[in-house]
Each structure stands twice: as C-alpha cells, then as structure tokens.
Amino acid sequence: MPHHFTKGTVTATCWCKPCGKPTVHYVFDGRRGGCQECIARRDREKTAREAKPDVPEQMGLFGGK
C-alpha cells in the first residue's frame, strides 16, 4: 500500500524507480506526486527537442518547389 502524507506536506524523499535512488517527490493532497529530478529531466528533453532547427526545404530539379 502506498504511503500517505498529511495535507500540509509539500515534498518528501521517496524511492524513485526510474532514477534508481531516493529522490525528492512532490506531495499533492496527501499523496505522492512526481519526482522532481524526473520532471526536470523531462522538461530539459522537451526544450532540447523543440530547439532542434528545422530541415531546410529542398529545391526541385530546376529551382522550383
């Protein structure tokens, strides 16, 4: 059974399966939320994907599209 926290708890250290170590997790309404490290990694990956430059448009055989 998962651990429940008091309503006033904001963060708690719990084991994170993806990270493989104890990390700080958010606590929402007495229940454990996401791992702060996993959320930060996901946000970094998203910004890296969005930052990739678009592929330039390839011209046709005689300069047309």
SVG drawing of the C-alpha trace seen along z (x, -y; Angstrom):
<svg xmlns="http://www.w3.org/2000/svg" viewBox="-6 -28 26 30">
<polyline fill="none" stroke="black" stroke-width="0.4" points="0.0,0.0 1.4,-3.4 2.4,-5.8 0.1,-8.8 1.2,-12.1 -0.5,-14.8 -2.3,-17.5 0.4,-20.1 3.2,-18.1 4.6,-19.7 7.7,-17.4 9.0,-14.2 12.0,-11.9 10.9,-8.6 12.4,-5.9 12.1,-6.6 12.1,-3.5 13.3,-5.4 16.1,-7.2 17.0,-4.1 17.6,-6.1 15.8,-8.1 14.8,-11.5 12.5,-14.4 8.9,-14.0 6.1,-16.5 3.2,-15.7 -0.3,-16.7 -3.3,-16.5 -1.5,-13.9 -0.4,-11.7 3.0,-11.3 3.4,-13.1 6.2,-13.1 9.9,-13.0 11.5,-16.5 14.5,-15.0 12.4,-13.1 10.2,-16.2 13.3,-18.4 14.8,-15.8 11.6,-15.5 11.4,-19.3 15.1,-19.5 14.5,-16.9 11.4,-18.7 13.2,-22.0 16.1,-20.2 13.6,-18.6 11.9,-22.0 15.3,-23.7 16.3,-21.5 16.5,-23.6 14.1,-22.7 15.4,-20.9 15.8,-23.4 13.4,-22.9 14.9,-21.0 14.7,-22.7 13.3,-21.0 15.3,-19.9 15.1,-23.3 14.9,-25.6 11.2,-25.3 9.5,-23.6"/>
</svg>
